[in-house]
Amino acid sequence: LILEDDVEIGANTTIDRGSVGDTRVGVGTKIDNLVQIAHNVRIGARCLIMSQVGIAGSTEIGNGVIIAGQAGLAGHIVIGDGARIAGQAGVFGDVPAGETWSGYPARPHRQAMRVQAAAQKLPELLRTLDRTIGAE
C-alpha cells in the first residue's frame, strides 16, 4: 500500500494491500470513516471519498474525484478525472472525466433523475393500462 503525502484516512477504514500491483492513494486525498478500498485500487490526487463507500479491486480513480456516501464501485472500472459519484450510486462501468453520475445502476445524473421521475408515475400508468385492457 502506497500512501502519498497529505493523505487523511478516517476511523474504521480498510485499505487492502495490492496482490498483483500496488494499491495507491494519491497526494492530498481525503478518505472518511467506514470506507473499504480493495486490492490494487489506484486513487488519484486530491480526491474526496465519503463515509461507507466501497471500492472493489483494480479500480482506477482519477484526480479530483468526489465519491459521496454509501456509493459502491465495481471492480476493474475507470473513474475519470474530476468525476462526481452521488450518494448511494451503484457504479458498474467506467465514468467519463468531469461527469456526475447517480442512481442504481449509476448513469449520468440527468438521466438518473428522469428515470426516478418516471418510476414515480408507474403505479398510475399500470392502473390506466389495466382499465384500458379490462375495457376491451
KEKE-3310 file (N, C-alpha, C; in steps of 0.2 Angstrom, whole numbers, plus 5000, padded with zeros to 4 digits):
npx = (5004:5003:5004:5002:5009:5001:4989:4973:4965:4950:4942:4940:4942:4946:4960:4965:4981:4990:4989:4993:4998:5002:4992:4987:4986:4983:4991:4986:4973:4957:4950:4935:4927:4924:4926:4929:4942:4948:4960:4974:4968:4969:4970:4968:4976:4970:4957:4940:4933:4918:4910:4906:4908:4912:4925:4929:4941:4955:4951:4952:4954:4953:4961:4955:4942:4926:4917:4902:4894:4890:4891:4894:4907:4911:4923:4938:4935:4935:4936:4935:4945:4940:4927:4911:4902:4887:4879:4875:4875:4877:4890:4894:4901:4913:4916:4915:4927:4925:4911:4895:4887:4874:4862:4855:4856:4871:4871:4872:4869:4857:4850:4847:4839:4828:4824:4820:4810:4801:4798:4791:4778:4774:4764:4751:4751:4751:4738:4730:4733:4728:4714:4711:4714:4706:4693:4692)
npy = (4994:5011:5026:5043:5059:5070:5063:5058:5047:5041:5034:5016:5013:5002:4998:4988:4979:4978:4965:4960:4972:4988:4995:5011:5028:5044:5060:5072:5066:5063:5053:5047:5040:5022:5016:5005:5000:4990:4978:4983:4995:5011:5027:5044:5060:5072:5068:5066:5055:5049:5043:5026:5021:5009:5002:4991:4979:4983:4995:5011:5027:5044:5060:5072:5067:5065:5055:5052:5047:5030:5025:5013:5005:4995:4982:4984:4995:5012:5028:5044:5059:5072:5067:5065:5056:5052:5050:5034:5028:5015:5010:5002:5003:5011:5029:5044:5057:5072:5070:5069:5056:5046:5036:5019:5006:5016:5030:5044:5059:5068:5059:5049:5056:5058:5044:5041:5050:5045:5032:5036:5038:5026:5017:5023:5023:5009:5007:5013:5006:4994:4997:5000:4989:4980:4985:4981)
npz = (5000:4995:5002:4997:5000:5013:5014:5021:5032:5038:5053:5056:5042:5029:5019:5007:5004:4989:4977:4965:4959:4966:4978:4978:4985:4981:4982:4994:4995:5003:5014:5021:5036:5039:5026:5012:5003:4990:4985:4974:4970:4963:4967:4963:4964:4977:4979:4986:4997:5004:5019:5021:5008:4996:4987:4974:4969:4959:4953:4945:4949:4945:4946:4958:4960:4967:4978:4985:5000:5004:4991:4979:4970:4957:4952:4942:4934:4927:4934:4928:4928:4939:4940:4948:4960:4965:4981:4987:4974:4962:4954:4939:4928:4918:4921:4913:4913:4922:4923:4932:4940:4946:4955:4954:4943:4942:4932:4920:4929:4925:4917:4926:4935:4927:4925:4939:4941:4931:4937:4948:4942:4938:4945:4943:4929:4927:4932:4923:4912:4915:4916:4903:4896:4902:4898:4885)
capx = (5000:5007:5000:5007:5009:4995:4983:4970:4961:4946:4942:4937:4943:4951:4963:4969:4987:4990:4990:4997:5001:5001:4986:4990:4981:4987:4993:4980:4966:4954:4945:4931:4926:4920:4927:4933:4946:4951:4967:4976:4965:4973:4966:4972:4977:4965:4950:4936:4929:4914:4908:4903:4910:4915:4928:4931:4948:4958:4948:4956:4950:4957:4962:4950:4936:4922:4913:4898:4892:4887:4892:4898:4910:4913:4930:4941:4932:4939:4933:4939:4947:4935:4920:4907:4898:4882:4877:4871:4876:4880:4893:4896:4905:4918:4913:4920:4930:4920:4903:4891:4883:4870:4857:4857:4863:4873:4871:4873:4864:4851:4846:4845:4833:4822:4822:4817:4803:4796:4796:4785:4772:4772:4758:4746:4751:4748:4731:4727:4733:4723:4707:4711:4714:4700:4688:4691)
capy = (5000:5017:5032:5048:5065:5073:5058:5058:5041:5041:5028:5010:5012:4997:4998:4981:4980:4975:4957:4960:4978:4992:4999:5018:5033:5050:5066:5076:5063:5063:5047:5047:5034:5017:5015:4999:5000:4984:4977:4985:5001:5017:5033:5050:5066:5077:5065:5066:5049:5050:5038:5020:5020:5003:5002:4985:4978:4985:5001:5016:5033:5049:5065:5077:5064:5065:5050:5053:5042:5024:5023:5007:5004:4988:4981:4984:5001:5018:5034:5049:5065:5077:5065:5065:5050:5054:5045:5028:5026:5009:5011:4996:5004:5017:5035:5048:5063:5078:5069:5067:5050:5044:5031:5012:5007:5023:5033:5051:5062:5070:5053:5045:5059:5056:5038:5042:5053:5040:5027:5038:5038:5019:5014:5026:5020:5002:5007:5016:5001:4989:4999:5000:4982:4977:4988:4978)
capz = (5000:4995:5003:4996:5005:5015:5014:5028:5032:5044:5058:5053:5035:5027:5013:5006:5000:4982:4977:4959:4959:4972:4980:4979:4987:4979:4987:4996:4995:5010:5015:5028:5040:5036:5019:5010:4997:4989:4982:4968:4968:4962:4968:4961:4969:4979:4979:4992:4997:5010:5023:5019:5001:4994:4980:4973:4967:4952:4950:4944:4951:4943:4951:4959:4960:4973:4979:4991:5005:5003:4984:4978:4964:4955:4951:4936:4931:4927:4935:4925:4932:4941:4940:4954:4961:4970:4987:4986:4967:4961:4948:4937:4922:4918:4922:4910:4916:4923:4923:4938:4940:4951:4954:4954:4942:4941:4925:4920:4934:4922:4915:4933:4938:4923:4927:4945:4940:4928:4941:4952:4938:4936:4948:4939:4922:4927:4933:4917:4907:4917:4914:4896:4894:4905:4895:4879)
cpx = (5004:5002:5005:5006:5002:4988:4980:4965:4957:4946:4938:4937:4948:4953:4967:4975:4986:4991:4994:5001:5000:4994:4989:4984:4985:4987:4987:4973:4964:4949:4942:4931:4923:4920:4931:4936:4950:4957:4968:4972:4970:4969:4971:4973:4971:4958:4947:4932:4925:4913:4905:4903:4913:4918:4931:4938:4949:4954:4953:4952:4955:4958:4956:4943:4932:4917:4909:4896:4888:4887:4896:4901:4913:4920:4932:4937:4937:4935:4937:4940:4941:4928:4917:4902:4893:4881:4873:4871:4879:4883:4896:4900:4909:4913:4918:4922:4925:4913:4901:4887:4880:4865:4860:4853:4865:4873:4872:4867:4857:4847:4843:4839:4827:4819:4818:4810:4798:4794:4791:4778:4770:4765:4752:4745:4749:4741:4727:4727:4728:4716:4706:4710:4708:4693:4687:4687)
cpy = (5006:5023:5038:5054:5068:5069:5058:5052:5041:5034:5022:5010:5007:4998:4992:4983:4976:4968:4956:4966:4982:4994:5006:5023:5040:5055:5070:5073:5062:5057:5047:5041:5029:5016:5009:5000:4994:4984:4980:4992:5007:5023:5039:5055:5070:5074:5066:5059:5049:5043:5032:5019:5013:5003:4995:4985:4981:4991:5007:5023:5039:5054:5070:5074:5064:5059:5050:5046:5036:5022:5017:5006:4997:4988:4982:4990:5007:5024:5040:5055:5069:5074:5065:5059:5052:5048:5040:5025:5019:5009:5004:4996:5010:5024:5040:5054:5069:5077:5068:5061:5049:5038:5024:5008:5014:5024:5041:5054:5064:5064:5049:5049:5058:5049:5038:5045:5049:5035:5029:5038:5031:5016:5017:5024:5013:5002:5009:5010:4995:4990:4999:4993:4978:4979:4984:4971)
cpz = (5000:4996:5002:5001:5006:5014:5021:5027:5039:5047:5054:5045:5034:5020:5012:5002:4993:4982:4970:4958:4965:4972:4982:4980:4985:4984:4988:4996:5003:5010:5021:5031:5037:5029:5017:5003:4996:4986:4975:4965:4967:4962:4967:4966:4971:4978:4986:4992:5004:5013:5019:5011:5001:4987:4979:4969:4960:4949:4950:4945:4949:4948:4952:4959:4967:4973:4985:4994:5002:4995:4984:4971:4962:4953:4944:4931:4932:4929:4933:4930:4933:4941:4947:4954:4966:4976:4985:4979:4967:4954:4946:4930:4923:4918:4918:4914:4916:4924:4930:4937:4946:4950:4954:4948:4940:4933:4925:4924:4931:4920:4921:4936:4934:4924:4934:4944:4936:4932:4946:4948:4936:4939:4944:4932:4922:4928:4927:4912:4909:4915:4907:4893:4896:4901:4888:4879)
residu = (LEU:ILE:LEU:GLU:ASP:ASP:VAL:GLU:ILE:GLY:ALA:ASN:THR:THR:ILE:ASP:ARG:GLY:SER:VAL:GLY:ASP:THR:ARG:VAL:GLY:VAL:GLY:THR:LYS:ILE:ASP:ASN:LEU:VAL:GLN:ILE:ALA:HIS:ASN:VAL:ARG:ILE:GLY:ALA:ARG:CYS:LEU:ILE:MET:SER:GLN:VAL:GLY:ILE:ALA:GLY:SER:THR:GLU:ILE:GLY:ASN:GLY:VAL:ILE:ILE:ALA:GLY:GLN:ALA:GLY:LEU:ALA:GLY:HIS:ILE:VAL:ILE:GLY:ASP:GLY:ALA:ARG:ILE:ALA:GLY:GLN:ALA:GLY:VAL:PHE:GLY:ASP:VAL:PRO:ALA:GLY:GLU:THR:TRP:SER:GLY:TYR:PRO:ALA:ARG:PRO:HIS:ARG:GLN:ALA:MET:ARG:VAL:GLN:ALA:ALA:ALA:GLN:LYS:LEU:PRO:GLU:LEU:LEU:ARG:THR:LEU:ASP:ARG:THR:ILE:GLY:ALA:GLU)
# end
